[in-house]
Amino acid sequence: MYEQTTRHIRIVVQPQFLENQSEPDAGKFVWAYTINLENLSGETVKLLTRHWIITDGLGRKQEVKGDGVIGEQPTLRPGDSFQYTSGCPLTTSSGVMSGSYGMIDERGQKFDVEIPAFSLDSPYDVHSVN
């Protein structure tokens, strides 16, 4: 589990390798990740956008930007939380994801909330010893 708090918004990430959707011999590795956003502040906030940086096991980076998460732009009142699960396919047996959510508070001020970097590990991630 990975956790980060920015401006009183706590992000907790739990990645999981999906063996049943992966095909290692074909270079297809799939993970699910569950994210919980919790509003620890005293004001209402809304998630507007997402920005992901996905780095595969060879160091190749891919950026993903878009509105909301899983088709939603949740509003979180003080004490509220929102949880969702999404997925990430890679052609390598490991990788790392990090990013941020673009938020807006009740006064109309926009700010970014950091998503903690989390590793995408599989049982096929073998490191050779020289």
N, C-alpha and C positions, 0 to 999 in steps of 0.2 A: 504494500500500500504506500502511496506517495501523497504528501500533503503540503499545501502552500496557502498562506493567508495574505491577501493584499487588500488594503482598505477595508478591513473587517469582513471580507468575503472569503470564506474558507472553501478551498477546492481539494477534494480527496479523490484520488484515482486508483482503481484496482484493475490492472491488466490481466488477461488470461489467454493463454495459447489455445487455439481451437484445433485440436488434433483431427476431429472428424470433418473439418472443412479444408484442411491442408493436404497438399500433395507434394511431399518433399522431393520425390523423384522427378517431378515436373517443375521444381523451383517455385512452388506456391505455398506460402506460409501465411496463416490468417490468425489474427488476434481479435478478441473483443476487449473493450475497456469500458468500465462503468465509472461514471463521474457523478459525484455528489457536490452540489454547490449549496453552501449554507450562508445565509445573511446574518452575520453577527453584529451588524451595525444598527443604529437607531433610526434608519431611514429606508424607505422603499427604493429598490433598484430594479432595473430591467436589463436583461441580457439582449444585446442587439446583434453582435457579430462574433464570429470565431476566426482565429488565425492559427493554423497548425504548421509546424515545421517537422517533417518526418524524414529521418535519416536512416537509410538502410545499413546493413552490415558492411557494405563497401564504402560507406561515407557519402553516398549520393543523397542529395537533399531534394525534397519536394515540398512546395508550399501550397497550402489549401486555405482559401479565404472564402467566407460566405456569410449570409445572414443567419442568425440564430443557430440552434442545434436541433438536429432531427426534425426540422420543419417547425420548430417552436421558438418563440422569443419570450421566455418566462419572466414574469414579474415576481419579485421576492420581497415581501413585506418583512419587517424586522422579525427575526426568529424563524422565517420560512426556509425550507430547503427544496431543492429540485434535483432529481436523479434521472439519469438516462444512460443507455448503453448503446455504443456504436462499435464499428469495427475498422480494422486496418489490414489490408493484404500487402505482403511484400514478396519479392523474389529472392530474398536472402533469409537465412534462418534466425536473424536477430535484427534489432534496430532500436531507435530511440525516438520518442515523440515529445515535443514541447510546444508551447504556444501561449495564447492569451485570448480572453474574452473581452470584447468591447461592451462596456456597460454605460448606463445613464442613470443619474440619480433623480430624485423628485424635484430638484431645482433646475434640471436640464443640463447639468454638467456631465460631460462624457469623461470616462476614465477606463483604463485597462486593468484587468485582473490577470495575473500570471497563472498559467497552468504549470504545475511542477513537471520537470522533465521526468519521463518514466521509460524504463527499458522494456523492450519487447523481446523476451527470451523464449527459446524453444528447446526441447530436448535434442534437437538436431544441431544446435550451436556448439560445434566442436572446435576448440582452439588447439592448434598444433604446437608442440614443444620443439624448439630447434636444438 
